[in-house]
Amino acid sequence: MLSNHQLFCGELVRLCAFRSEDASVMASWSHDAEYLRNVDSDMAVPTTEESFQSFVGKSSNGIEFLLRTVDNDTLIGFVALHGIEWNNQCGLLAIGIGEENFRSKGYGTDALRLILRYAFSELNLNRVGLDVISYNKRGIRAYEKVGFKVEGAMRESVLRDGHKYDRIIMSILRNEY
């Protein structure tokens, strides 16, 4: 059986609750176009610190965690399970590494392993899905590394800088984790 420490703590990151001082860091990420354009297909818009003060970590169909480094407690991103259909034991995943210096260094992969362990062992989900924009090669590699499989694509569903990109649909089942 996992201890609480193991449930929320990986090799590089920990799943954490929101702290009021986190709002300013999270607002700073909204000025990073690369981050915004990889984390969401919606239009990129800067967000105020005040808008993050109402950050809710849990709802009836989702849960959000902030990601902090194990070694020095630096806030580097978030991970969430949302759109959970309890009757179908499935949900959707979202993740973002907001701090540029922590990208492509294994922090996202470690966070994915943690949230999948949480989804399958704590929430008793059977399927976790996501969609990722086709140009986000770094994200796709991380998802595949932890076991996600490509299911298909929503062709030309994202328009960025005059170019059309697919959304890649991926999922992982409990028995594949």
C-alpha positions, 0 to 999 in steps of 0.5 A: 500500500502507498503511503501518503508521502508516496501518493503525492510525492515523486522523484522530482515533484510533489502534488500540492494544494494552492497557497495564496502566494502562488497567484503571482507566480501563476499570473506570470506564466500567463505572459509566456506565449510558448506555455499558453500555446502548449497548454491550451488551444484557446486564445492566449490572454494574460491573466491577473494575479487576482484571478488566481486567488479563487483557484479551487483545487477540487470540484465534483468532477475534477481535481487540480494540484500545483507542482512543486519541486521536491528539492526546494519547493519551487512552484513550477506548474500544475496538473489536473484531472477534469471532466471526470465521469464517475459512473464511467470511471474516466476523466481528462488530464491537463498539465502545464510546466509554467517555469521555463527552466524546468521544461524538458528535464523530466519534471512533467514526466514525473508529474504525469506518473504521479497524477496517473497513480492518483487517478488509478489508485485513489480515484479508481478511474479506469481511463484517462484521456487528453488532447494535445496540439500536434506541434507540442512534440515535447508533450507528446513524448512525455505522454507516450513515455508514461504509456498514453496511446494515440487514439486519433486526431481532430484534424486542423482544429487549431489555428496558430499564426496562419497555420492549422494543426491537429489535436492528437487524442490520447488515452491510457487505461488502468491496465496499461499503466 
